[in-house]
Each structure stands twice: as C-alpha cells, then as structure tokens.
Amino acid sequence: MILLQASAMGDGTQSLIMFGLIFAVMYFFMIRPQIKKQKKENQFRTELKKNDKIVTIGGINGKIIELSATSVVIEVHGGSKLKVQRTAISMNSGGELADKK
C-alpha cells in the first residue's frame, strides 16, 4: 500500500517537472527572442530622422520628410506624400535597394 502511494506521488512530481521544463524551453526559444526583437524594432522607430529611406510593412519605399510622435510623412516615387504610422515602418531599410537603381 505504501509503495503504491509513493509511486503515484513520484509520477505527479515528474510530470510537474516536465511541464516546467517545457515552459522554460518555450520561454528561451520562442518568447524571449520575440521580446528582444520587439525592443529592437521600437528603438529603430524612435531613432528615425528626416531624409531616412524606409520601407513600410506593406512594401512602400519612401523617404521621410516629416516626423511626429506617432506618424511620419514619406515622399514616394513621383513626389507623392503619404502619412503612415510609425508602427507601419519595417525595420528592413530600403536605402540599399534605392541607391543601386
């Protein structure tokens, strides 16, 4: 009787330890890198300045001509101006592509 109770308690502890290990692995391989990436993107968006060449998340290439706290005005091909949110700016800058053409 005592052996059955001890083995049942051991199984519960082992499964609890396994769930803890699975959570730790998920945190270090999935959640933590995503948090780091998000911080890096936010820093990139706060450091934007006038005349930077950017690409929006939708793929629009342009040059920043005006900045505000939450949005930017970009000039696109043909001199058209678009106002977009800072969060819509991709971290992958399009400056290299625009200079090669």
Secondary structure, 3 states (H helix, E strand, C coil): CHHHHHHHHHHHHHHHHHHHHHHHHHHHHHHHHHHHHHHHHHHHHHCCCCCCEEEECCCCEEEEEEECCCEEEEECHHHCEEEEEHHHECCCCCHHHHHHC
